[in-house]
């Protein structure tokens, strides 16, 4: 993800184009269109120094409905990276007041409610854990932390 928001909104054009009913009209076949299954990738956490993927995260608005993580878990298993499911609860002002997080691969944990500060710390901890095994990244991370005070 870009460090800054660039567009301010998300286009749904491709999402609508890729739906089964539209693809069926292009392929003139409901059966062929059914085969074009896809999901979007919500969050791929990575190291900004070496670009190593750290975790895959499926994010969704907390609506009370359960979110499937079948494909995210499959991709995480193929990449040998952890996968998480994260629900977020927005405020009326457009911020996030609460997260719920659950690791879904390689082990499945219980869903846990956490604050935005705790979620930010969790994301940072992914980098710290990675840097423990990567000399180059450990040096960069330590220099950033040292300069923070």
C-alpha positions as CSV (number, residue, x, y, z in Angstrom):
1,X,0.0,0.0,0.0
2,X,1.1,3.4,-0.7
3,X,2.2,5.4,2.4
4,X,-0.5,8.0,1.6
5,X,-4.0,7.7,0.2
6,X,-3.8,8.8,-3.4
7,X,-7.4,8.6,-4.7
8,X,-9.7,9.2,-1.8
9,X,-12.1,6.6,-3.0
10,X,-12.1,3.1,-4.5
11,X,-13.5,2.3,-7.9
12,X,-15.8,-0.6,-8.2
13,X,-15.5,-0.9,-11.9
14,X,-13.3,-4.0,-12.0
15,X,-15.3,-5.6,-9.2
16,X,-18.5,-5.2,-11.2
17,X,-16.8,-6.3,-14.5
18,X,-15.6,-9.5,-12.9
19,X,-18.9,-10.6,-11.5
20,X,-20.3,-13.9,-12.8
21,X,-23.3,-12.4,-14.6
22,X,-21.1,-9.9,-16.6
23,X,-18.5,-12.5,-17.4
24,X,-21.2,-14.9,-18.5
25,X,-22.4,-12.3,-21.0
26,X,-18.9,-12.0,-22.4
27,X,-18.2,-15.7,-22.6
28,X,-21.8,-16.6,-23.5
29,X,-21.7,-19.3,-20.8
30,X,-22.8,-19.3,-17.2
31,X,-20.7,-22.4,-16.5
32,X,-17.5,-20.9,-17.9
33,X,-18.2,-17.7,-15.9
34,X,-18.6,-19.7,-12.7
35,X,-15.0,-21.0,-13.2
36,X,-13.6,-17.5,-13.0
37,X,-13.7,-17.4,-9.2
38,X,-11.7,-14.7,-7.4
39,X,-11.3,-12.7,-4.3
40,X,-9.4,-9.5,-3.6
41,X,-6.3,-9.4,-1.4
42,X,-7.0,-7.1,1.5
43,X,-3.7,-6.7,3.3
44,X,-0.2,-8.0,2.6
45,X,2.1,-6.9,5.4
46,X,5.7,-6.6,4.3
47,X,9.1,-5.4,5.4
48,X,9.9,-2.0,3.9
49,X,13.6,-2.8,3.9
50,X,13.9,-6.2,2.2
51,X,10.3,-6.5,0.9
52,X,9.8,-9.9,2.6
53,X,6.1,-10.7,3.0
54,X,5.3,-10.9,6.7
55,X,1.6,-11.8,6.9
56,X,-1.7,-12.0,4.9
57,X,-4.7,-10.3,6.5
58,X,-8.3,-10.5,5.5
59,X,-10.0,-7.4,6.7
60,X,-13.7,-6.7,6.8
61,X,-16.2,-4.4,8.4
62,X,-17.7,-5.8,11.6
63,X,-21.3,-6.5,10.7
64,X,-21.9,-9.6,12.8
65,X,-21.5,-11.8,9.8
66,X,-18.7,-14.3,9.7
67,X,-16.1,-13.8,7.0
68,X,-14.6,-16.8,5.1
69,X,-10.8,-17.1,5.0
70,X,-10.5,-20.2,2.8
71,X,-8.5,-18.7,0.0
72,X,-6.4,-16.4,2.3
73,X,-5.5,-19.5,4.3
74,X,-4.6,-21.4,1.2
75,X,-2.4,-18.6,-0.1
76,X,-0.8,-18.2,3.3
77,X,0.0,-22.0,3.5
78,X,1.5,-21.8,0.0
79,X,3.7,-18.9,1.0
80,X,4.4,-20.3,4.4
81,X,3.3,-17.0,6.0
82,X,0.8,-16.4,8.8
83,X,-2.8,-15.3,8.0
84,X,-5.2,-13.3,10.1
85,X,-8.8,-12.3,9.9
86,X,-9.5,-8.7,11.2
87,X,-12.9,-7.1,11.7
88,X,-13.0,-3.4,12.2
89,X,-15.7,-1.3,13.8
90,X,-15.9,2.3,12.6
91,X,-17.0,5.4,14.5
92,X,-19.5,7.9,13.1
93,X,-16.6,10.3,12.6
94,X,-15.0,7.8,10.1
95,X,-12.3,6.4,12.3
96,X,-11.9,2.9,13.8
97,X,-12.9,2.4,17.4
98,X,-12.2,-1.3,17.7
99,X,-10.7,-4.3,16.0
100,X,-11.2,-8.0,16.4
101,X,-8.4,-10.2,15.3
102,X,-7.9,-13.9,14.8
103,X,-5.0,-15.8,13.5
104,X,-6.4,-18.3,10.9
105,X,-3.2,-20.0,9.7
106,X,-1.0,-21.9,10.5
107,X,-3.1,-22.2,13.7
108,X,-6.5,-20.8,14.4
109,X,-6.9,-18.7,17.5
110,X,-10.0,-17.3,19.2
111,X,-11.3,-13.9,18.0
112,X,-9.9,-11.2,20.3
113,X,-11.1,-7.6,20.7
114,X,-8.3,-5.0,20.6
115,X,-7.9,-1.3,20.5
116,X,-6.6,0.6,17.4
117,X,-3.3,1.2,19.4
118,X,-3.0,-2.6,20.1
119,X,-3.6,-3.4,16.4
120,X,-0.9,-0.9,15.4
121,X,1.4,-2.5,17.9
122,X,0.6,-5.9,16.5
123,X,1.5,-4.8,13.0
124,X,4.7,-3.3,14.3
125,X,5.5,-6.6,16.1
126,X,5.4,-8.4,12.8
127,X,8.4,-6.3,11.7
128,X,10.2,-6.8,15.0
129,X,9.8,-10.6,14.7
130,X,11.0,-10.5,11.1
131,X,14.0,-8.3,12.0
132,X,15.1,-10.8,14.6
133,X,16.0,-13.2,11.8
134,X,17.2,-10.7,9.2
135,X,20.5,-8.9,10.0
136,X,19.9,-6.2,7.4
137,X,16.4,-5.4,8.6
138,X,17.4,-5.6,12.2
139,X,20.0,-2.9,11.7
140,X,17.5,-0.6,9.9
141,X,14.8,-1.2,12.5
142,X,17.1,-0.6,15.4
143,X,18.3,2.7,13.9
144,X,14.7,3.9,13.6
145,X,13.8,2.9,17.1
146,X,17.0,4.5,18.4
147,X,16.2,7.8,16.7
148,X,12.7,7.8,18.1
149,X,14.1,8.0,21.6
